[in-house]
Amino acid sequence: MQADENVQAGENVQADENIRLKVQQHVDGINNEKNLHRVGELLAPDFIEYIGASEQRGSEQFVAKLASMYKNIPDAHITVEDAITQGDKTVYRWSLAGTYQGPNSLGRVAGQLERHSGATVLHIVDGKVQEMWNYVLIPPAKGANLKISMEFTRR
């Protein structure tokens, strides 16, 4: 029994690594190669991206957002840290690093190193991304005054 469990555990680790590598290849093909045409090929016609409480429908806004990122952080490199797939859903944790070259906005200046991390959940239907949930952690710019307050109530 123990030998069978060890073999199955080894197969699961290999399957997890294969998933991570496949997601990394997609991320490389889209983001690290800055290939906006490939993005359109991977998104379903009725694509929806959810960010926080908002949603954006259609691939055009998503492609425009990536184009802006490529312009402002031309050396952006995204690394897939972990990936898990179950059925038609894939979730992956990622990190981004690059040098900001965009306009001085929100306290960011040209030459500043940018580091972000987050997680993305994909719902894939017929080989295309139909829905995407993005959770991004963006640290405040240097010198920015950030105040966070929380209130807990019982219902």
C-alpha positions as CSV (number, residue, x, y, z in Angstrom):
1,M,0.0,0.0,0.0
2,Q,2.7,2.5,1.0
3,A,4.6,2.0,-2.3
4,D,1.4,2.8,-4.3
5,E,0.8,5.9,-2.3
6,N,4.3,7.1,-2.9
7,V,4.0,6.5,-6.6
8,Q,0.7,8.4,-6.7
9,A,2.2,11.3,-4.7
10,G,5.1,11.4,-7.1
11,E,2.7,11.5,-10.1
12,N,0.7,14.3,-8.4
13,V,3.9,16.4,-7.9
14,Q,4.9,15.8,-11.6
15,A,1.3,16.8,-12.7
16,D,1.5,19.9,-10.7
17,E,4.8,20.9,-12.2
18,N,3.5,20.2,-15.7
19,I,0.5,22.6,-15.0
20,R,2.8,25.2,-13.6
21,L,5.1,25.0,-16.7
22,K,2.1,25.2,-19.1
23,V,0.7,28.3,-17.4
24,Q,4.2,29.8,-17.4
25,Q,4.4,29.1,-21.2
26,H,1.1,31.0,-21.7
27,V,2.3,33.9,-19.5
28,D,5.6,34.0,-21.3
29,G,3.9,34.0,-24.7
30,I,1.5,36.8,-23.8
31,N,3.3,39.0,-21.3
32,N,7.0,38.4,-21.5
33,E,7.0,38.3,-25.4
34,K,4.6,41.3,-25.4
35,N,2.5,39.5,-27.9
36,L,-0.9,41.2,-28.0
37,H,-2.2,39.2,-31.0
38,R,-1.8,36.0,-29.0
39,V,-4.0,37.5,-26.2
40,G,-6.9,37.7,-28.6
41,E,-6.4,34.1,-29.7
42,L,-6.6,32.9,-26.1
43,L,-9.7,34.8,-25.1
44,A,-13.3,33.8,-25.8
45,P,-15.6,36.2,-27.7
46,D,-17.7,36.8,-24.5
47,F,-14.6,37.2,-22.3
48,I,-15.1,38.8,-18.9
49,E,-12.4,40.1,-16.5
50,Y,-13.3,40.6,-12.8
51,I,-11.1,42.9,-10.8
52,G,-12.3,43.6,-7.3
53,A,-16.0,44.6,-7.5
54,S,-15.8,45.6,-11.2
55,E,-16.0,43.7,-14.4
56,Q,-14.8,44.4,-17.9
57,R,-16.4,42.6,-20.8
58,G,-14.6,41.9,-24.1
59,S,-11.0,41.5,-24.9
60,E,-10.4,45.0,-26.2
61,Q,-10.1,46.6,-22.7
62,F,-7.9,43.8,-21.5
63,V,-5.6,44.1,-24.5
64,A,-5.4,47.9,-24.0
65,K,-4.5,47.4,-20.3
66,L,-1.7,45.1,-21.3
67,A,-0.4,47.5,-24.0
68,S,-0.3,50.3,-21.3
69,M,1.7,48.1,-19.0
70,Y,4.1,47.1,-21.7
71,K,4.6,50.8,-22.5
72,N,5.1,51.9,-18.9
73,I,7.1,48.9,-17.8
74,P,8.8,47.7,-21.0
75,D,11.1,45.2,-19.2
76,A,8.2,43.7,-17.1
77,H,8.8,40.0,-16.4
78,I,6.1,37.9,-14.9
79,T,6.9,34.6,-13.2
80,V,4.3,31.9,-12.3
81,E,5.1,30.8,-8.8
82,D,2.3,28.2,-8.4
83,A,-0.5,26.8,-10.5
84,I,-3.4,24.5,-9.7
85,T,-5.9,23.2,-12.2
86,Q,-9.2,21.4,-11.4
87,G,-11.6,20.7,-14.3
88,D,-12.1,23.9,-16.3
89,K,-10.5,26.2,-13.7
90,T,-6.9,27.2,-13.2
91,V,-5.5,29.4,-10.5
92,Y,-2.0,30.7,-10.4
93,R,0.1,32.9,-8.2
94,W,2.4,35.2,-10.0
95,S,5.0,38.0,-9.4
96,L,6.0,40.9,-11.7
97,A,9.2,42.8,-11.7
98,G,10.4,45.6,-14.0
99,T,11.5,49.2,-14.3
100,Y,8.8,51.8,-14.5
101,Q,9.4,54.1,-17.6
102,G,5.9,55.8,-17.8
103,P,4.8,59.3,-16.8
104,N,5.1,60.6,-13.3
105,S,1.8,59.5,-11.8
106,L,0.7,58.3,-8.4
107,G,4.2,59.0,-7.1
108,R,5.9,56.7,-9.6
109,V,8.9,58.0,-11.5
110,A,10.9,56.7,-14.5
111,G,13.6,54.3,-13.4
112,Q,11.7,53.1,-10.3
113,L,11.8,49.3,-9.8
114,E,8.2,47.9,-9.8
115,R,7.4,44.7,-7.9
116,H,3.8,43.4,-7.8
117,S,2.3,40.0,-7.0
118,G,-1.1,38.5,-7.2
119,A,-3.2,35.6,-8.2
120,T,-5.3,34.9,-11.3
121,V,-8.2,32.4,-11.7
122,L,-9.1,31.4,-15.3
123,H,-12.3,29.7,-16.4
124,I,-11.5,27.9,-19.7
125,V,-14.2,26.8,-22.1
126,D,-13.4,25.1,-25.4
127,G,-9.7,26.0,-25.0
128,K,-10.4,29.8,-24.6
129,V,-10.4,31.9,-21.4
130,Q,-14.0,32.9,-20.9
131,E,-13.6,34.4,-17.4
132,M,-10.6,35.8,-15.5
133,W,-10.5,36.9,-11.9
134,N,-7.4,39.0,-11.1
135,Y,-6.3,39.7,-7.5
136,V,-3.3,42.1,-7.6
137,L,-1.2,43.4,-4.7
138,I,0.4,46.7,-5.7
139,P,2.6,48.3,-3.0
140,P,2.3,52.0,-2.5
141,A,4.7,54.3,-4.4
142,K,7.7,55.5,-2.4
143,G,6.8,58.5,-0.3
144,A,3.1,57.8,-0.6
145,N,1.0,58.1,2.5
146,L,-1.1,55.0,2.9
147,K,-3.7,54.7,5.6
148,I,-5.6,51.5,6.1
149,S,-8.4,51.2,8.6
150,M,-10.6,48.2,9.4
151,E,-13.8,47.9,11.4
152,F,-15.3,44.6,12.5
153,T,-19.0,44.4,13.4
154,R,-21.2,41.5,14.5
155,R,-24.4,40.8,12.9
